[in-house]
């Protein structure tokens, strides 16, 4: 996920400053009203981002036709969303931050629209019946913006030395395309991205052709497995591209800023080895290609598990590669239901690092757990204190969804389960959880129920009370 600052492997740089910016997000959840044909809600009641996502429909597919000129810093786009109404709708909302909206159509007919903040309300000429499949097309343009999150990190549209990088956790994808921007609504994607000749556009999924006309090149990408919009990425710039396959036949596509090519070569050569280990450990890989995008160190403040190919700001270490690849199972395929469930993503990815170390002659997961508990693993007293500052399943607010406990205490919860059920059943549990919710969403309640079902003779109540939901440092390790 988004290891930055203290969010990732303890050996990673810049791992002390835990942003404790307390910025309350004002809830303005609004319902759709009573019965009859009414507008869809402007959010899906996420505990931390109440306006993220929208009620009344599910997006099935995003077709994005984009053009970007880094020199002019101008994005033009046509987004065509295929969606299904989940109730009778007189209007519905899309999330879009910044940019100017031109024509909007629903099933080819011009629709009325209204903007207020990140909410773009679309009122089709005719209402939509529950169950109806419809297509909404939005034309838009402008200078895409960078979003500063409640915890101070930057996402959305990031300008880089030779282009741009779009990252979307938790809300930044709304800066480059309109959509239902909440992790609970996954869809397939097709992108066509036109950039000045000489630059390249890299995204999720698999490449689907490229063509140069005049002095501009269009790159096409398609994502055929469901993807949450926060995992969508677009990297524009100059890249050294390498296309290979793993021993198992899985396509590997890496795009590396030439500035980072030499430093990245050895670690990226280990991608097939990491994939093989991850498949043994987590079960069948959920997607149809893998890879990586490596930018320059200053281009983003953290790495992110963008689907199929994670983004790294600078050549990563092997632990960080393991972390982001593990997210493909935990986070990308099994996606948190809301932003409160982030530990199901980050706790697993952190524990994957512990398992990798244990399986490769490093310290054991037990040693990692013990060192954390003793205050010997994280850098600095601040990080140790932050570890016990809130329970992993209950971040206090939006500024803490990527906090230390979500990662480290989340991993500790998994280790407590392992201690209870034993090594073999625990590994089976990791694979079974990924299989049961493959390409879906899950929340903490789903997970605890799954664990209890997997080991009906064990009592997990103490683990949930002390490690998952409990305040402060549990009395016993
Ligand atoms: Zn992560």
Boltz pocket constraint, residues with backbone or C-beta under 6 A from the ligand:
constraints:
  - pocket:
      binder: B
      contacts: [[A, 1], [A, 2], [A, 3], [A, 7], [A, 305], [A, 323], [A, 327], [A, 345], [A, 346], [A, 349]]
      max_distance: 6.0
